[in-house]
Amino acid sequence: MSPKESNTETMSIFSPQLSARFDVLVAKYPVKRSALIPMLLYAQDEIGYLSDAVIAEVAERIGITQLDVRNVATYYSMLRFKPAGKFNIQVCTNISCMLRGAYELYERFQDELHIGHKGVTSDGVFSLEEVECIGVCCWAPAIQVNYAFHDELTPNDVPKIISEYKSKANGSVKNA
């Protein structure tokens, strides 16, 4: 094995499991670039955000430039270029949610967490963002915390939701 081949295998910033998943994704598509969005989403789940190192490695794996990766990534609001909190709260303010009180809900989260759009609490537990649609219009207003949905909410539900996730964060610290 040449030094270059050996170097490529040991240089990944991703876990072996994610690296293997990327290999499967790239092989699945006739055009490697088609794997870009899923790769960025999986990378963000593992690393927490799209760092320069993530962008560089994904670009190399697909055979495109880092600028191409950034151009695609900046289009999608669900992709982040800076770390989010352990629990990322996304408040939908699209028409259905807006008509049923989403802005009041969002303002309550801002007041309770003392952060604004795309802000992160000082302890790193929460981040907050206003998003266009999370696809649960029938149960508006709704939020998504990481991958969990909470629907038919009022501003009075906010302290309970924050408390629930804060206790999860404290529990994970104690168990770590």
C-alpha positions, 0 to 999 in steps of 0.5 A: 500500500502506498503512503497516499492510500494509507493516508486517505484511510486514516484522515477522515473526521467522521466515525467509521460507521458514517464513513461506511454509510457515505461509501454506500451513498456514493456508490448508490447514485450514478452521479456522485454529486447526488449524494451531497444533501444526504451526506451533509445531513448525516455529517451535521448529525454527527459533527453538529454543524458543517465545519470547514473540515466537514465541507472539505471531506465531503467535497473530496469524497464526491469529487467536487469543489468546496465552493460547490458544497458551500453553494448547495449547503447555503441554499438549505435552511436546515444546514448549519455553519455554526454549532446549535444547542443540544436541543435545537428548537424550530418554531414553524411560522408558516401560514397555518402556524402563524394564523394559530399563534406561532409568533406569540409562541416564538416570542415566548421561547425568545423570552424564556431562553433569552436568545433570538433567531439562530441563537444558542443559550450560554450553557449550549443546551438550547438553540432557537430558530424560526422556520418556514414549515415543518409539515404538520399544518393540521396541528398548528402551531407546531415546533420541532425539537431536534427530530421530535414534534410538538403540536397544538401549542400555546405560549403557556406550553413553553416553560413545560417544554423547556423544563422537559428538555432541560431535565433531559440535558441534566440527566445525560450529564449525570449519566455521562 
